[in-house]
Amino acid sequence: MAKTDAATLAQQVLDGDRRALGRAITLIESSRPDDREVARALLDILAPHAGNSIRVGISGAPGVGKSTSIEALGNYVIDQGHKVAVLAVDPSSAISGGSILGDKTRMEHLSRRTEAFIRPSPSGETLGGVARRTRETMQVVEAAGFDVVLVETVGVGQSETEVSRMTDMFVLLLLPSGGDELQGIKRGIVELADFIVVNKADGDTKAAADRTASDYRNALRLLHPRSENWPVPVESYSALDGGKTAGIWQTICDYQEALTASGEIESRRSAQARDWMWSEVTDTLLDRFKLNDAVKAQLPELETAVTAGNISPTAAAKKLIDAFLDR
């Protein structure tokens, strides 16, 4: 695809062509060098039309009900007159490299609405619970007119915090649990949360969900909030309760209003842009390093030597870096 084609594709995206939107994201996710050049040209054209959405990252342990909650929230937000894009990142197998990519199946009703766009992407080898090109994909869907972007991450863990560095608001979903299980969630990810939601507050688990929410409200008093302009709320929630969904959306709107007024949203996005730049520098250098002829020539021998214990990994790495720099 030539750069002139990038201009044509960009205009189709701006016109709301859903097929073009899918092609644009596929192009951005491609690792082929020629595709990367066109993708950069595409993003340059679309950048002035992006950035006008509410960006919400949603994370939680497997089984917490992220997809069900996102579908309920997405349908409600659309009913309020918005267009919703869901960027759902599925875990890739470390063995086969395959990905389930089942979010369209799990969000069956939402996926049929014309005001919604659901894009599952494999996480690949990227840590942080997001795909490598999630930031770029976010810009493309914003340029296509989606004013609410929900980024659903793989799960919860120490590497799951990357989503908080590319969205305006980070929502952490938790399961109802006993008080002793409060320690099961890493302190770091709780400190990054702008909104904590204890899910499945219905039926037999409603009392446990309400109790867990109360436990977390008490625990948060001992932690510094992420923002001085926003005390982190904790709510129990059920996707079966429409009133609860309305309350979740209202909290998101209140947050956006408060941090926009204080200038914090703008400063966060500026910091995120700098992080994005350095992340791209790191990823691009690593790609070029792996493709370097001098590195590839020495790599098999050095890997064998490291495996056999004949050379330390540190020394082997230095040899590869020296070969790369000399070339």
C-alpha positions in Angstrom: 0.0 0.0 0.0 1.4 3.4 -1.0 1.3 6.6 1.0 -1.3 7.9 -1.4 -3.5 4.9 -0.4 -3.0 6.0 3.2 -4.7 9.3 2.4 -7.6 7.5 0.7 -8.0 5.1 3.7 -7.8 7.9 6.1 -10.7 9.7 4.4 -12.8 6.5 4.4 -12.1 6.2 8.2 -13.2 9.8 8.7 -16.3 9.2 6.7 -17.3 6.4 9.1 -16.6 3.4 6.7 -16.5 0.5 9.1 -14.7 -1.8 6.7 -12.1 0.9 6.2 -11.8 1.2 9.9 -11.1 -2.5 10.2 -8.5 -2.3 7.4 -6.8 0.6 9.0 -6.4 -1.2 12.4 -5.1 -4.3 10.6 -2.6 -2.2 8.9 -1.5 -0.6 12.1 -1.1 -4.0 13.8 1.0 -5.3 11.0 4.7 -5.8 11.8 5.8 -5.6 8.1 8.3 -2.7 7.6 6.4 -1.5 4.5 3.1 -1.6 6.3 4.6 0.4 9.2 5.6 3.2 6.9 2.0 3.5 5.5 0.6 3.2 9.0 2.7 6.1 10.2 1.4 8.2 7.2 -2.1 7.2 8.1 -1.8 8.1 11.7 -0.3 11.5 10.8 -3.4 12.3 8.8 -5.8 11.1 11.4 -4.0 12.6 14.5 -5.7 16.0 14.3 -9.1 14.3 14.3 -8.4 12.1 17.4 -8.3 12.8 21.1 -12.0 13.9 21.5 -13.2 10.8 23.4 -13.5 9.6 27.0 -10.9 6.9 27.4 -11.6 4.3 30.0 -9.4 1.4 30.9 -11.1 -1.6 32.5 -9.2 -4.4 34.2 -10.0 -7.3 36.5 -9.1 -10.9 37.2 -10.4 -13.6 34.8 -14.0 -14.4 35.6 -14.7 -11.1 37.2 -17.3 -10.3 34.5 -15.4 -7.6 32.4 -17.2 -8.5 29.1 -20.6 -8.6 30.7 -20.1 -5.3 32.5 -18.7 -3.6 29.4 -21.6 -4.8 27.3 -24.1 -3.4 29.8 -22.2 -0.1 30.1 -21.7 0.1 26.3 -25.4 -0.4 25.6 -26.4 2.2 28.2 -23.9 4.8 26.9 -25.1 4.3 23.4 -28.7 4.9 24.6 -27.4 8.2 25.9 -26.4 9.3 22.4 -22.7 8.2 22.3 -20.7 6.0 20.0 -18.7 3.3 21.8 -15.5 1.6 20.7 -14.3 -1.5 22.7 -10.7 -2.4 22.3 -10.6 -5.9 23.9 -7.1 -7.4 24.3 -7.1 -11.2 24.4 -4.1 -13.1 25.9 -1.9 -14.8 23.3 -0.6 -18.3 23.9 3.1 -18.3 24.9 3.3 -21.7 23.1 1.4 -21.3 19.9 1.0 -17.6 19.7 -2.7 -18.1 19.2 -5.4 -15.9 20.8 -9.0 -16.7 21.7 -10.4 -13.4 20.5 -13.9 -14.2 21.8 -15.1 -10.8 22.9 -17.5 -10.4 20.0 -19.2 -13.6 21.1 -19.3 -12.5 24.7 -20.7 -9.1 23.8 -23.3 -10.4 21.4 -25.9 -7.7 21.8 -23.5 -4.8 21.8 -21.6 -6.1 18.7 -24.9 -5.9 16.7 -25.4 -2.2 17.4 -24.3 0.2 14.6 -23.1 2.7 17.2 -20.6 0.2 18.6 -17.3 -1.1 17.3 -15.6 -4.0 19.0 -12.0 -4.8 18.1 -10.4 -7.8 19.7 -6.6 -7.9 19.4 -4.0 -10.4 20.6 -1.6 -9.2 23.3 1.3 -11.0 21.6 4.5 -10.6 23.6 3.5 -7.3 25.0 3.3 -6.9 28.7 0.9 -4.6 30.4 -2.3 -6.3 29.4 -2.6 -4.4 26.2 -1.6 -5.0 22.6 1.4 -3.1 21.3 -0.7 -1.0 19.0 -3.5 -0.2 21.3 -2.6 3.5 21.5 -2.6 3.8 17.7 -5.9 1.9 17.4 -7.4 4.3 20.0 -6.6 7.2 17.8 -8.1 5.6 14.7 -11.4 4.8 16.3 -11.5 8.4 17.8 -11.0 9.8 14.3 -13.8 7.6 13.1 -16.2 9.4 15.4 -16.3 7.1 18.5 -16.4 9.4 21.5 -16.2 6.7 24.2 -13.3 4.2 24.1 -13.3 1.3 26.5 -10.0 -0.6 26.7 -10.5 -4.1 28.2 -7.3 -5.7 29.4 -6.2 -9.3 29.8 -6.4 -9.5 33.5 -4.8 -8.3 36.8 -1.2 -8.5 37.8 1.9 -6.4 38.2 2.2 -6.0 34.4 -1.4 -4.9 34.0 -0.7 -1.2 34.8 0.1 -0.1 31.3 -3.5 0.5 30.5 -3.5 3.3 33.2 -0.8 5.0 31.1 -2.9 5.3 28.0 -6.4 6.1 29.3 -8.1 8.9 31.2 -9.7 6.7 33.8 -8.7 3.3 35.1 -11.5 1.2 36.4 -10.6 -1.9 38.5 -13.3 -4.7 38.7 -13.2 -7.0 41.7 -15.0 -10.1 42.8 -16.9 -10.4 46.0 -14.7 -11.9 48.7 -14.1 -12.3 52.4 -12.1 -9.8 54.3 -9.1 -12.0 54.5 -8.9 -11.9 50.7 -8.3 -8.2 50.6 -4.6 -8.9 50.5 -5.1 -10.9 47.2 -5.1 -7.7 45.1 -1.7 -6.0 44.6 -1.4 -2.7 46.4 0.1 -1.1 43.3 -2.8 -1.8 41.0 -5.3 -0.5 43.7 -3.3 2.7 43.9 -3.6 3.2 40.2 -7.3 2.8 40.2 -9.5 5.8 39.7 -12.7 3.8 40.3 -13.1 0.4 42.0 -16.2 -1.7 41.2 -17.1 -4.8 43.1 -19.0 -6.9 40.5 -21.7 -9.5 40.7 -23.6 -7.7 43.5 -26.8 -9.7 42.9 -28.5 -12.8 44.3 -26.5 -14.8 46.8 -23.4 -12.7 46.3 -24.9 -9.3 46.9 -24.2 -9.2 50.6 -20.6 -10.3 50.0 -20.1 -7.7 47.3 -21.4 -4.9 49.5 -19.1 -6.1 52.3 -16.1 -6.2 50.0 -16.9 -2.7 48.7 -17.0 -1.5 52.3 -13.6 -3.2 53.1 -12.0 -1.5 50.1 -13.4 1.9 51.1 -11.7 1.5 54.5 -8.5 0.2 52.9 -8.3 3.2 50.6 -8.1 5.5 53.5 -4.6 4.2 54.1 -3.4 4.8 50.5 -2.7 8.0 48.6 -5.2 8.6 45.8 -3.9 8.8 42.3 -5.2 12.3 41.9 -5.6 15.1 44.5 -8.7 16.2 42.6 -10.5 12.8 42.8 -11.2 10.7 45.9 -11.5 7.1 44.5 -15.0 5.8 44.8 -15.8 2.1 45.5 -19.2 0.8 44.4 -20.8 -2.7 44.3 -22.3 -3.4 40.9 -24.5 -5.8 39.0 -24.9 -5.7 35.2 -28.5 -7.0 35.8 -29.4 -3.7 37.5 -29.9 -0.9 35.0 -29.9 1.7 37.8 -26.4 0.5 38.8 -25.2 0.9 35.2 -26.5 4.5 35.1 -24.6 5.2 38.3 -21.3 3.8 36.9 -21.6 6.0 33.8 -22.4 9.0 36.0 -19.3 8.4 38.0 -17.2 8.2 34.8 -18.7 11.5 33.7 -18.1 13.2 37.1 -14.5 12.1 37.0 -14.0 13.4 33.4 -15.6 16.7 34.4 -13.5 17.1 37.6 -10.2 16.3 36.0 -10.8 18.3 32.9 -11.6 21.3 34.9 -8.4 20.9 37.0 -6.3 20.5 33.8 -5.2 17.0 34.9 -6.7 15.2 31.9 -4.6 17.4 29.6 -1.4 16.9 31.6 -1.9 13.2 31.8 -2.4 12.9 28.0 0.8 15.0 27.5 2.7 12.6 29.8 1.2 9.6 28.0 2.3 11.0 24.6 5.9 11.2 25.9 5.6 7.7 27.2 4.3 6.6 23.9 7.2 8.2 22.1 9.8 6.4 24.2 7.9 3.1 24.0 8.0 3.3 20.3 11.7 4.2 20.3 12.4 1.1 22.5 10.2 -1.3 20.4 11.6 0.0 17.1 15.2 -0.3 18.2 14.6 -3.8 19.5 13.0 -4.8 16.2 16.0 -3.4 14.2 18.3 -5.1 16.6 16.7 -8.5 16.0 16.8 -8.0 12.2 20.4 -6.8 12.1 22.6 -9.1 9.9 25.6 -9.0 12.3 23.4 -9.9 15.2 21.7 -12.7 13.4 25.1 -14.1 12.3 26.4 -14.4 15.9 23.1 -15.2 17.6 22.9 -19.0 17.2 26.5 -19.5 18.4 26.0 -17.2 21.4 22.6 -18.8 22.3 24.3 -22.2 22.3 27.2 -21.0 24.4 24.8 -19.4 27.0 22.7 -22.5 27.1 25.8 -24.7 27.7 27.1 -22.3 30.4 30.2 -21.4 28.4 29.5 -17.7 28.5 27.4 -15.5 30.8 24.2 -14.0 29.5 25.7 -10.6 30.3 28.8 -11.2 28.2 26.8 -12.6 25.3 24.4 -9.7 25.3 27.4 -7.3 25.2 28.8 -9.2 22.2 25.5 -8.8 20.3 25.2 -5.1 21.2 28.8 -4.5 20.1 28.1 -6.3 16.8 24.9 -4.2 16.3 26.7 -0.9 17.0 29.8 -1.8 14.9 27.6 -2.5 12.0 
